[in-house]
Amino acid sequence: MQLEFASSERSTLGVEWELTLVDRETGALVQSADDVLGALRRDDGSEHPQITHELLLNTIELGSRVHHTVGGAVADLRELITEIQAVTDPLGVELMCAGTHPFAQWFDQEASSNERYDRLLERTQWWGRQMLIWGIHVHVGVEERDKALPLVNALLTYYPHLQALSASSPFWGGVNTGYASNRALMFQQLPTAGLPWQLGSWANYEQYVDDLVTTGIITDFSEVRWDIRPSPKWGTIEMRACDGLSTAEEIGAVAALIQCLVEYLSRRLDAGEDLMMLQPWFVRENKWRAARYGLDARVIVDPAGAQRPVVDDIRRILDELTDVARDLCCTDELAEVEHILAAGASYQRQLRTAAENDGDLRAVVASLSRELRTGLA
């Protein structure tokens, strides 16, 4: 099976942001995506080109246009938020984003009517119906197809850093799970989801997709739901490892880090360097550590097994990316990573809010909704 890799301008980017709809008074999820999206239809009756359905009716997804800068993508998303709030505010509905909802139950949620989603739920049953999770996806343009898989493999080294920064799902069904990112471990239960296979060439990837289509596991390559994957349709690397983020500033920080990493690694490929790859068992352990401990994790940083606190390594990476960030005009956004480290990642803020409110998780929802509306203090 031949898979064409679309032409894409190098290091351009687009961001997808999954948002939940919650009742302003109770904090409970509301199944009102159809109503919201109906109100956002264009004058000719067509659907909004950047605000769409997701798997569940408590969710809508925002997609930025393609941008050269992180600042442009974030501004695009802010404009979409304003459009949505013009519809949701009169309904008493707030927007919220985190990797999971603190107290909602999966069995109370309704799925969107969609052939693709129907097929997923029919096949995956109990696990598929538990996908009460949200994330952000960042696409970064890659100008050559044969760079795609080396970049995916090298980005796995930085996977725990991104997961720890974005971790925002400490609660599940009203329970403190003890994990910074419960979402990360939930999502990998789906067929073809989780960590990517470390394939050596584009031909290997084509054979992998062909095997899955031939055996009926998937119908097309878009159903390969890896945490980091090539996106042939767009000519991008798509980073899908991150939990949902509640503020546009955090989106900008994480997107800038991803964009800079892809460009940094791409420059090293241009220079003829071999990119470092961790053993799959180290990659898997790093994912678990970041999901469990978040910014308190110690991560494996090289094939020899050297370990370092993830926060220290994030700061090392930020220093390494200074020149790239300047070239990509995202110095300010990348600097927001330090703000996350200072203020705490979302999972830390949620745990603090719960503790300050005698464990009342409605206060956590209210805090997340407030952050989305006004940003971090």
C-alpha positions as CSV (number, residue, x, y, z in Angstrom):
1,M,0.0,0.0,0.0
2,Q,1.4,3.4,-1.0
3,L,0.6,6.3,1.2
4,E,1.3,9.8,-0.2
5,F,2.7,12.3,2.2
6,A,1.1,15.7,1.5
7,S,3.3,18.7,0.7
8,S,3.6,20.8,3.8
9,E,5.7,23.9,4.6
10,R,8.4,23.2,7.1
11,S,7.6,23.9,10.8
12,T,4.2,25.4,10.1
13,L,1.7,24.3,12.7
14,G,-1.9,23.7,13.6
15,V,-3.5,23.0,17.0
16,E,-6.6,21.0,17.9
17,W,-8.2,21.7,21.3
18,E,-10.9,19.5,22.7
19,L,-13.3,21.3,25.0
20,T,-15.9,20.0,27.4
21,L,-19.3,21.6,28.0
22,V,-20.3,21.8,31.7
23,D,-23.2,23.2,33.6
24,R,-22.3,26.6,35.2
25,E,-24.0,25.8,38.5
26,T,-23.3,22.1,39.1
27,G,-20.1,21.5,37.0
28,A,-21.7,18.4,35.5
29,L,-21.1,17.6,31.9
30,V,-24.0,18.5,29.5
31,Q,-24.8,16.8,26.3
32,S,-25.3,19.9,24.3
33,A,-22.8,19.8,21.4
34,D,-25.5,19.5,18.8
35,D,-27.2,22.6,20.0
36,V,-24.0,24.6,20.2
37,L,-22.7,23.5,16.8
38,G,-26.2,24.1,15.3
39,A,-26.1,27.7,16.5
40,L,-22.6,28.1,15.0
41,R,-23.6,27.0,11.5
42,R,-22.7,29.4,8.7
43,D,-25.4,31.5,7.0
44,D,-25.6,29.0,4.2
45,G,-26.4,26.2,6.7
46,S,-22.9,24.6,6.5
47,E,-21.0,23.5,9.6
48,H,-18.4,25.8,11.2
49,P,-15.2,24.9,9.4
50,Q,-13.1,25.1,12.6
51,I,-15.5,23.9,15.4
52,T,-16.7,20.4,15.1
53,H,-18.2,17.3,16.9
54,E,-16.1,14.8,18.8
55,L,-16.9,11.3,20.0
56,L,-19.2,12.5,22.9
57,L,-22.0,15.0,22.9
58,N,-20.4,16.8,25.9
59,T,-17.4,17.8,23.7
60,I,-16.6,20.1,20.8
61,E,-13.2,20.4,19.1
62,L,-11.5,23.6,17.9
63,G,-9.0,23.4,15.1
64,S,-6.8,26.3,14.2
65,R,-5.9,27.2,10.7
66,V,-2.3,26.5,9.5
67,H,0.1,29.1,10.9
68,H,3.7,30.0,10.7
69,T,3.8,31.0,14.4
70,V,2.5,29.7,17.6
71,G,1.2,33.2,18.4
72,G,-0.9,33.1,15.3
73,A,-2.4,29.7,16.1
74,V,-3.2,30.7,19.7
75,A,-4.9,33.9,18.5
76,D,-6.9,31.8,16.1
77,L,-8.1,29.6,19.0
78,R,-8.9,32.6,21.2
79,E,-11.2,33.9,18.5
80,L,-13.0,30.6,18.2
81,I,-13.5,30.6,22.0
82,T,-15.2,34.0,21.8
83,E,-17.5,32.7,19.1
84,I,-18.5,29.7,21.2
85,Q,-19.0,31.7,24.4
86,A,-21.5,33.9,22.5
87,V,-23.6,30.8,22.2
88,T,-22.8,28.9,25.5
89,D,-23.0,31.9,27.9
90,P,-26.8,32.4,27.5
91,L,-27.3,28.7,27.9
92,G,-25.6,28.6,31.3
93,V,-22.9,26.4,29.9
94,E,-19.2,26.9,30.6
95,L,-16.2,25.6,28.7
96,M,-13.6,23.5,30.4
97,C,-10.6,21.5,29.4
98,A,-8.6,18.9,31.3
99,G,-7.5,15.4,30.5
100,T,-10.5,14.1,32.4
101,H,-13.6,15.5,34.2
102,P,-13.1,15.3,37.9
103,F,-16.3,13.5,38.8
104,A,-18.3,12.6,35.7
105,Q,-19.2,9.0,35.1
106,W,-18.6,7.5,31.6
107,F,-21.9,5.6,31.6
108,D,-23.9,8.8,31.8
109,Q,-22.5,10.2,28.5
110,E,-24.1,10.1,25.1
111,A,-22.1,9.5,21.9
112,S,-22.3,11.6,18.7
113,S,-24.1,10.1,15.8
114,N,-21.3,9.4,13.3
115,E,-20.4,6.3,11.3
116,R,-16.8,6.4,12.3
117,Y,-17.6,6.8,16.0
118,D,-20.3,4.1,15.8
119,R,-17.8,1.7,14.3
120,L,-15.2,2.4,17.0
121,L,-17.7,1.9,19.9
122,E,-19.1,-1.2,18.4
123,R,-15.7,-2.8,18.2
124,T,-14.2,-1.5,21.5
125,Q,-17.3,-1.8,23.7
126,W,-16.6,-1.2,27.4
127,W,-13.1,0.3,26.9
128,G,-14.3,2.5,24.0
129,R,-17.3,3.8,26.0
130,Q,-14.9,4.8,28.8
131,M,-13.0,7.3,26.6
132,L,-14.2,10.2,28.8
133,I,-10.9,11.9,28.1
134,W,-9.7,15.1,26.3
135,G,-6.4,16.3,24.8
136,I,-4.7,18.7,22.5
137,H,-3.1,17.7,19.3
138,V,-0.3,19.7,17.7
139,H,0.6,19.3,14.0
140,V,4.0,20.5,12.7
141,G,4.8,20.6,9.0
142,V,7.5,18.3,7.6
143,E,8.8,19.1,4.2
144,E,10.2,15.6,3.3
145,R,8.3,12.4,3.8
146,D,11.5,10.5,4.7
147,K,12.0,12.7,7.7
148,A,8.7,11.8,9.3
149,L,9.5,8.5,11.0
150,P,13.0,9.5,12.2
151,L,11.3,12.5,13.8
152,V,8.6,10.4,15.4
153,N,11.3,8.1,16.8
154,A,13.4,10.9,18.1
155,L,10.5,12.7,19.7
156,L,9.8,9.7,21.9
157,T,12.8,10.8,23.9
158,Y,10.9,14.0,24.8
159,Y,7.5,12.3,25.3
160,P,7.6,12.3,29.2
161,H,8.5,16.0,29.3
162,L,5.5,16.9,27.3
163,Q,3.2,14.6,29.2
164,A,4.4,15.8,32.5
165,L,3.9,19.5,31.5
166,S,0.4,18.9,30.2
167,A,-0.8,16.3,32.8
168,S,-4.3,17.3,33.9
169,S,-6.2,14.2,34.8
170,P,-5.6,13.2,38.4
171,F,-9.3,12.4,39.0
172,W,-11.5,9.7,37.5
173,G,-15.1,9.3,38.3
174,G,-14.7,11.3,41.6
175,V,-11.7,9.4,42.7
176,N,-8.1,10.7,43.1
177,T,-6.2,8.1,41.0
178,G,-2.8,8.9,42.3
179,Y,-1.7,9.6,38.7
180,A,-0.9,13.0,37.2
181,S,-2.3,11.8,33.9
182,N,-4.9,9.0,34.1
183,R,-5.8,9.9,30.6
184,A,-2.5,8.7,29.2
185,L,-3.2,5.2,30.5
186,M,-6.9,5.1,29.6
187,F,-6.4,6.1,26.0
188,Q,-3.8,3.4,25.3
189,Q,-6.4,0.7,25.8
190,L,-7.8,1.3,22.3
191,P,-6.6,-0.8,19.4
192,T,-3.7,1.0,17.6
193,A,-3.5,3.7,20.3
194,G,-0.6,4.3,22.6
195,L,3.1,4.5,21.8
196,P,4.2,4.2,18.2
197,W,6.2,1.3,16.8
198,Q,9.7,2.5,16.1
199,L,9.7,1.8,12.4
200,G,12.8,2.3,10.3
201,S,11.4,3.5,7.0
202,W,8.3,4.8,5.2
203,A,8.0,1.5,3.4
204,N,7.8,-0.2,6.8
205,Y,5.0,2.2,7.8
206,E,3.1,1.5,4.6
207,Q,3.4,-2.2,5.2
208,Y,2.2,-1.8,8.8
209,V,-0.9,0.2,7.6
210,D,-1.5,-2.4,4.8
211,D,-1.4,-5.2,7.3
212,L,-4.0,-3.5,9.5
213,V,-6.3,-2.7,6.6
214,T,-6.0,-6.2,5.2
215,T,-7.0,-7.8,8.5
216,G,-9.8,-5.4,9.2
217,I,-8.2,-3.8,12.2
218,I,-8.6,-0.3,10.6
219,T,-10.2,1.0,7.4
220,D,-7.6,3.7,6.7
221,F,-4.4,5.2,8.2
222,S,-6.2,7.8,10.2
223,E,-7.3,5.1,12.6
224,V,-3.7,4.5,13.7
225,R,-4.1,6.4,16.9
226,W,-0.5,6.6,18.1
227,D,0.5,9.1,20.7
228,I,2.9,10.5,18.1
229,R,2.2,9.8,14.5
230,P,2.9,10.9,10.9
231,S,-0.2,12.5,9.4
232,P,0.1,11.7,5.6
233,K,-3.0,13.7,4.8
234,W,-1.5,16.9,6.1
235,G,2.2,16.3,5.7
236,T,2.8,16.7,9.4
237,I,4.0,15.1,12.6
238,E,1.1,15.0,15.0
239,M,1.8,15.1,18.7
240,R,-1.1,13.6,20.5
241,A,0.6,12.7,23.9
242,C,-0.7,15.8,25.8
243,D,-3.6,16.0,28.2
244,G,-6.1,18.7,27.6
245,L,-5.0,22.2,28.7
246,S,-7.3,24.7,30.3
247,T,-5.6,27.9,29.1
248,A,-4.6,29.4,25.8
249,E,-1.2,30.4,27.5
250,E,-0.5,26.7,28.3
251,I,-1.5,25.7,24.8
252,G,1.0,28.2,23.4
253,A,3.8,27.0,25.7
254,V,3.4,23.3,24.9
255,A,2.8,24.0,21.2
256,A,6.0,26.2,21.1
257,L,8.0,23.4,22.8
258,I,6.7,20.9,20.2
259,Q,7.3,23.1,17.2
260,C,10.8,23.9,18.4
261,L,11.7,20.3,19.0
262,V,10.6,19.2,15.6
263,E,12.6,22.0,13.9
264,Y,15.6,21.3,16.1
265,L,15.6,17.7,15.2
266,S,14.9,18.5,11.6
267,R,18.0,20.7,11.5
268,R,20.1,17.9,12.9
269,L,18.9,15.6,10.2
270,D,19.8,18.2,7.6
271,A,23.3,18.2,9.1
272,G,23.6,14.4,8.6
273,E,23.4,13.5,12.2
274,D,21.8,10.4,13.6
275,L,19.0,11.2,16.0
276,M,19.0,9.5,19.4
277,M,16.5,6.8,20.0
278,L,15.6,5.3,23.3
279,Q,15.0,1.6,23.6
280,P,11.2,0.8,23.5
281,W,11.3,-0.5,27.1
282,F,12.8,2.9,28.2
283,V,10.2,4.8,26.2
284,R,7.4,2.8,27.8
285,E,8.8,3.3,31.3
286,N,9.1,7.0,30.8
287,K,5.5,7.2,29.7
288,W,4.4,5.4,32.9
289,R,6.6,7.6,35.1
290,A,5.3,10.8,33.6
291,A,1.7,9.6,33.9
292,R,2.2,8.5,37.5
293,Y,4.4,11.3,38.9
294,G,4.0,14.2,36.5
295,L,6.6,16.9,37.1
296,D,8.0,14.9,40.0
297,A,9.1,12.1,37.7
298,R,12.7,11.0,37.1
299,V,13.1,10.1,33.4
300,I,15.5,8.0,31.4
301,V,17.4,10.4,29.1
302,D,19.7,8.3,27.0
303,P,20.2,4.7,25.8
304,A,22.8,4.1,28.6
305,G,20.0,4.5,31.2
306,A,21.0,7.9,32.7
307,Q,18.2,9.4,34.7
308,R,17.3,13.0,35.6
309,P,14.4,14.8,37.2
310,V,12.1,15.8,34.4
311,V,11.9,19.4,35.5
312,D,15.7,19.7,35.3
313,D,15.7,18.2,31.9
314,I,12.9,20.4,30.7
315,R,15.0,23.4,31.7
316,R,18.0,22.0,29.8
317,I,15.9,21.5,26.7
318,L,14.6,25.1,26.9
319,D,18.2,26.4,26.9
320,E,19.0,24.1,24.0
321,L,16.1,25.5,22.0
322,T,16.8,29.2,22.5
323,D,18.0,29.9,19.0
324,V,15.3,27.8,17.3
325,A,12.6,29.6,19.3
326,R,14.0,33.0,18.1
327,D,14.0,31.8,14.5
328,L,10.4,30.5,14.8
329,C,9.3,33.7,16.6
330,C,8.0,31.8,19.6
331,T,10.4,33.0,22.3
332,D,7.6,34.4,24.5
333,E,5.4,31.3,24.2
334,L,8.3,29.0,25.0
335,A,9.1,31.1,28.0
336,E,5.6,30.3,29.3
337,V,6.9,26.7,30.0
338,E,8.7,28.3,33.1
339,H,5.3,29.8,34.1
340,I,3.8,26.3,34.1
341,L,6.7,25.0,36.3
342,A,6.2,27.9,38.7
343,A,2.4,27.8,38.9
344,G,2.2,24.1,38.8
345,A,0.9,21.9,36.0
346,S,-2.9,21.5,35.8
347,Y,-2.9,18.2,37.8
348,Q,-1.1,20.0,40.7
349,R,-3.5,23.0,40.6
350,Q,-6.5,20.6,40.6
351,L,-5.2,18.7,43.6
352,R,-4.5,21.9,45.5
353,T,-8.0,23.2,44.7
354,A,-9.6,20.0,45.9
355,A,-7.6,20.1,49.1
356,E,-8.5,23.7,49.8
357,N,-12.2,22.9,49.3
358,D,-12.5,19.8,51.5
359,G,-12.4,17.5,48.5
360,D,-15.3,19.2,46.7
361,L,-14.6,18.4,43.1
362,R,-17.2,20.9,41.9
363,A,-14.7,23.5,43.0
364,V,-12.1,21.9,40.7
365,V,-14.5,22.2,37.7
366,A,-15.2,25.8,38.6
367,S,-11.5,26.5,38.8
368,L,-10.8,24.9,35.4
369,S,-13.6,26.8,33.8
370,R,-12.4,30.0,35.3
371,E,-8.9,29.4,34.0
372,L,-10.2,28.8,30.5
373,R,-12.1,32.1,30.6
374,T,-9.4,34.3,32.3
375,G,-6.1,32.4,32.1
376,L,-3.7,31.7,34.9
377,A,-3.2,34.3,37.6
